Amino acid sequence: MTIKQYISTFFKGMAMGIVNVIPVSSGTVSLIIGVFERFINSIKSLNLKAFKLLFKGEFSEFAKRTDIKFLLTLLIGIMAGMILTAISLKAIFKKYEVYAYAFFIGLIVASIIYVLGTIGKKTPKMIILMIIAAVFSFYLSLKSNPYPNDNFLYLMLCGAVGALGMIVPGISGSHLMLLMGNYELIVTQAIPQIAKWSTWGQGMMILLPFVIGAVVSIISVSYLLSWLMKEYRNETLSVLSGFMIGSLPVVYPWKEVLPGMFDYYFYMPPMNMELVVAILMAVIGAALVLTLSYYSKKKEERMARKQKRLAMKSEC
């Protein structure tokens, strides 16, 4: 890789990191900016054969097989983007929580529309799967733990689930973090803490198990999802869409935590300027995702045409 390529990859990683901490699919952005396939292939190459080369001291062969220079540069950019955005979100949540959640609702609703649009023809089987997933997710949303949980194993699980947003276009890891109750603990608390030397240790206590879970998930789930998306693509997307639909109560702005209970009390917002601004933020969030989706679709169409031309040339 040239210096120019390193810089370009770093900033592409930053773009992925920025959207990784808000309910937008990082996988969608990676597809738009043209690193999705290379990112997934690099992750999938981190197998036993590759690590054997590393242990034997064959570093150049390991780097070539795994595309490790690209992967590390992209990951550094992702971390930089996540830290910068998380610091900003901490201040935003403190002053404008209702507007932030309204913005998230717009992002998520538009993401659901995007994912459903990629399914194509909806069969009764797919609709049933989506409804089951939505009902199950809706129940979890109403009964989800609204309090942060810093248990080591639970944080690993959060990392494993949250990493899905990086490798599944249309699915947001941050949205899943909201559902699991640890979004603010990880995004607006732990990530900003590692940016300061005085609180670095506290942040790492939260992020270390999260990162372990994410790494394991990305390496292992990339194979599983690759198979599911190949063999049962529409069914998989139907289930994921259902989960996204059912988890919308988690980001509903007008709710309160019931004291002593793992539950919420939802209420209708008053008709005032706050509601008007909240609706505007939701529309802006939806427009952002739909714009990204449009360019993602165009990118996929160009890739499909390119592959078709290459196939025709090989036949000749």
C-alpha positions in Angstrom: 0.0 0.0 0.0 1.2 3.5 -0.8 1.0 6.4 1.6 -2.0 7.8 -0.3 -3.8 4.4 0.1 -3.0 4.3 3.8 -4.5 7.8 4.3 -7.5 6.9 2.2 -8.1 3.7 4.1 -7.8 5.5 7.4 -10.4 8.1 6.5 -12.7 5.4 5.2 -12.3 3.6 8.5 -13.2 6.9 10.3 -16.4 7.1 8.3 -17.3 3.6 9.4 -16.4 4.5 13.0 -18.6 7.6 13.0 -21.7 5.7 12.0 -20.8 2.7 14.2 -21.8 4.7 17.3 -25.1 5.9 15.9 -28.0 3.6 14.8 -26.8 3.4 11.2 -25.3 0.3 9.6 -21.5 0.5 9.4 -21.8 -2.3 6.9 -23.8 -0.2 4.6 -21.3 2.6 4.7 -18.4 0.2 4.1 -20.3 -1.0 1.0 -20.8 2.6 -0.3 -17.1 3.6 0.2 -15.9 0.4 -1.5 -14.2 -1.5 1.4 -16.9 -4.0 2.4 -15.7 -7.0 0.4 -12.0 -6.4 1.2 -12.8 -5.9 4.9 -14.8 -9.2 5.1 -12.2 -11.1 3.1 -9.4 -9.8 5.3 -11.3 -10.9 8.4 -12.1 -14.3 6.9 -8.4 -14.8 6.1 -7.5 -14.7 9.8 -7.7 -18.5 10.2 -5.5 -21.2 11.6 -3.3 -21.4 8.5 -2.6 -17.7 8.7 -1.7 -17.8 12.4 0.6 -20.7 11.8 2.6 -18.5 9.4 2.8 -15.8 12.1 4.0 -18.3 14.7 6.7 -19.6 12.3 8.0 -16.0 11.9 6.9 -15.7 8.2 5.6 -12.2 8.7 5.6 -11.1 5.1 3.6 -14.1 4.0 1.2 -13.6 6.9 0.7 -10.0 5.9 0.1 -10.9 2.3 -2.4 -13.7 3.1 -4.4 -11.6 5.5 -4.1 -8.2 4.0 -3.2 -7.1 7.6 -1.9 -3.7 6.6 -5.2 -2.7 5.1 -7.1 -4.2 8.0 -5.1 -2.5 10.8 -5.2 0.9 9.0 -9.0 0.5 8.6 -9.5 -0.5 12.3 -7.4 2.4 13.5 -9.6 4.7 11.5 -12.7 3.1 12.9 -11.5 3.6 16.5 -10.6 7.2 15.8 -14.0 7.9 14.3 -15.8 6.1 17.2 -13.9 8.1 19.9 -14.5 11.5 18.2 -18.2 10.8 17.7 -18.7 9.3 21.2 -17.2 12.4 22.8 -19.7 14.5 20.9 -22.6 12.3 21.7 -21.9 12.4 25.4 -22.5 16.2 25.4 -25.5 15.8 23.0 -27.2 13.2 25.2 -26.7 15.4 28.3 -28.5 18.4 26.8 -30.7 17.1 24.0 -31.7 13.5 24.9 -35.1 13.7 23.4 -33.8 15.1 20.1 -31.0 12.5 20.0 -33.5 9.6 20.4 -35.9 11.2 17.8 -32.9 11.3 15.4 -32.2 7.7 16.1 -35.9 6.7 15.4 -35.6 8.3 12.0 -32.3 6.4 11.3 -33.8 3.1 12.4 -37.1 3.4 10.5 -35.3 4.3 7.3 -32.9 1.4 7.9 -35.8 -1.0 8.2 -37.2 0.3 4.9 -33.8 -0.2 3.3 -33.5 -3.8 4.5 -37.0 -4.7 3.5 -36.4 -3.2 0.1 -33.4 -5.5 -0.5 -35.5 -8.6 0.2 -37.5 -8.5 -3.0 -40.6 -10.6 -3.2 -42.1 -11.2 0.3 -43.4 -14.8 0.6 -45.7 -15.8 3.4 -42.8 -17.7 5.1 -40.7 -14.5 5.2 -43.6 -12.4 6.6 -44.2 -15.0 9.3 -40.5 -15.0 10.2 -40.5 -11.2 10.4 -43.6 -11.1 12.6 -42.2 -13.7 15.0 -38.9 -11.8 15.2 -40.8 -8.5 15.7 -43.0 -9.8 18.5 -40.1 -11.4 20.3 -38.0 -8.3 19.9 -40.9 -6.1 21.0 -41.4 -8.1 24.2 -37.6 -7.9 24.9 -37.8 -4.1 24.3 -40.6 -3.7 26.9 -38.9 -5.9 29.4 -35.3 -5.1 28.6 -33.0 -4.0 31.3 -32.9 -0.1 31.1 -29.9 0.0 33.4 -26.3 -0.5 32.3 -24.7 -3.8 33.0 -20.9 -4.0 33.4 -20.7 -7.8 33.9 -17.6 -9.1 32.0 -19.5 -11.8 30.1 -22.5 -9.5 29.3 -20.1 -7.0 27.9 -18.5 -9.7 25.7 -22.0 -10.6 24.5 -22.7 -6.9 23.8 -19.5 -6.8 21.7 -20.4 -10.0 19.9 -23.9 -8.6 19.0 -22.8 -5.1 18.3 -20.1 -6.3 15.8 -22.9 -7.5 13.5 -23.4 -3.9 12.4 -20.0 -3.9 10.9 -20.5 -6.9 8.7 -24.2 -6.9 7.9 -25.3 -4.0 5.6 -28.5 -2.5 6.9 -28.1 -3.7 10.5 -26.9 -1.3 13.2 -24.8 -2.5 16.0 -25.5 0.6 18.1 -29.3 -0.1 17.7 -28.7 -3.5 19.1 -26.7 -1.9 22.0 -29.7 0.2 22.8 -31.9 -2.9 22.9 -29.4 -4.5 25.3 -29.3 -1.5 27.6 -25.6 -0.8 27.3 -25.4 1.9 24.6 -24.7 4.8 26.9 -22.3 2.8 29.1 -20.2 1.8 26.1 -20.6 4.7 23.7 -21.1 7.8 25.8 -19.2 6.7 28.9 -16.4 4.2 28.2 -15.2 5.3 24.7 -14.8 9.0 25.8 -13.0 7.8 28.9 -10.1 6.1 27.0 -9.4 9.5 25.3 -8.2 10.8 28.7 -5.2 9.4 30.6 -6.9 10.0 34.0 -9.9 7.8 33.1 -8.2 5.5 30.5 -8.2 2.5 32.9 -11.9 2.9 33.7 -12.8 3.0 30.1 -10.7 -0.1 29.3 -12.4 -2.1 32.0 -15.6 -1.7 30.0 -14.2 -1.9 26.5 -11.8 -4.8 26.9 -14.5 -7.5 27.2 -16.6 -5.7 24.6 -13.7 -5.7 22.1 -12.9 -9.4 22.8 -16.6 -10.3 22.1 -16.5 -8.1 18.9 -13.4 -9.7 17.6 -14.6 -13.3 18.2 -18.0 -12.4 16.6 -16.5 -10.7 13.6 -14.2 -13.7 12.8 -16.7 -16.4 13.5 -20.0 -14.7 12.4 -18.4 -13.6 9.1 -18.4 -17.2 8.1 -21.9 -18.0 9.4 -23.4 -14.8 7.9 -21.6 -15.5 4.6 -23.3 -18.9 4.5 -26.7 -17.6 5.7 -26.7 -14.7 3.3 -25.8 -17.1 0.5 -28.2 -19.9 1.3 -31.1 -18.1 3.1 -30.6 -14.5 2.3 -34.2 -13.3 2.3 -35.1 -15.4 5.4 -32.1 -13.9 7.3 -33.0 -10.4 6.3 -36.6 -10.9 7.2 -35.7 -12.0 10.7 -33.2 -9.1 11.1 -35.9 -6.7 9.9 -38.4 -8.1 12.5 -35.9 -7.6 15.3 -35.3 -4.0 14.2 -39.1 -3.2 14.0 -39.8 -4.8 17.4 -36.9 -2.9 19.2 -38.2 0.6 18.3 -39.6 1.2 21.8 -36.1 1.3 23.2 -35.4 4.6 21.3 -38.9 6.1 22.0 -37.9 9.5 23.6 -40.9 9.9 25.9 -40.5 7.2 28.5 -39.4 6.8 32.1 -37.8 3.9 33.9 -40.2 2.5 36.5 -38.5 2.5 39.9 -37.3 -0.9 41.1 -38.4 -2.6 37.9 -36.8 -3.7 34.6 -39.4 -1.9 32.6 -40.5 1.4 31.1 -43.5 3.7 31.4 -44.3 5.2 28.0 -46.4 8.4 27.6 -47.5 10.7 24.7 -45.5 13.9 24.2 -47.0 17.3 24.8 -47.9 19.4 21.7 -45.1 21.9 21.9 -42.0 23.1 20.1 -39.9 20.2 21.5 -42.2 17.8 19.6 -41.8 19.8 16.4 -38.0 19.8 16.6 -38.0 16.1 17.5 -40.1 15.3 14.4 -37.7 17.3 12.3 -34.7 15.4 13.8 -36.4 12.1 12.9 -36.9 13.3 9.3 -33.3 14.3 9.1 -32.2 11.0 10.4 -34.4 9.1 7.9 -33.1 11.3 5.0 -29.5 10.5 6.0 -30.1 6.7 5.8 -32.1 6.8 2.7 -29.4 8.9 1.0 -26.8 6.4 2.1 -29.0 3.5 0.9 -29.5 5.1 -2.5 -25.7 5.3 -3.1 -25.3 1.8 -1.6 -27.8 0.5 -4.2 -26.0 2.3 -7.0 -22.7 0.9 -5.9 -24.1 -2.7 -5.8 -25.5 -2.2 -9.3 -22.1 -1.0 -10.6 -20.4 -4.0 -9.0 -23.0 -6.4 -10.5 -22.5 -4.9 -14.0 -18.7 -5.2 -13.6 -18.9 -8.8 -12.5 -21.2 -9.6 -15.5 -18.8 -8.0 -17.9 -15.9 -10.0 -16.5 -17.9 -13.2 -16.7 -18.7 -12.5 -20.3 -15.0 -11.8 -21.1 -14.0 -15.1 -19.4 -16.5 -17.1 -21.5 -15.1 -15.6 -24.6 
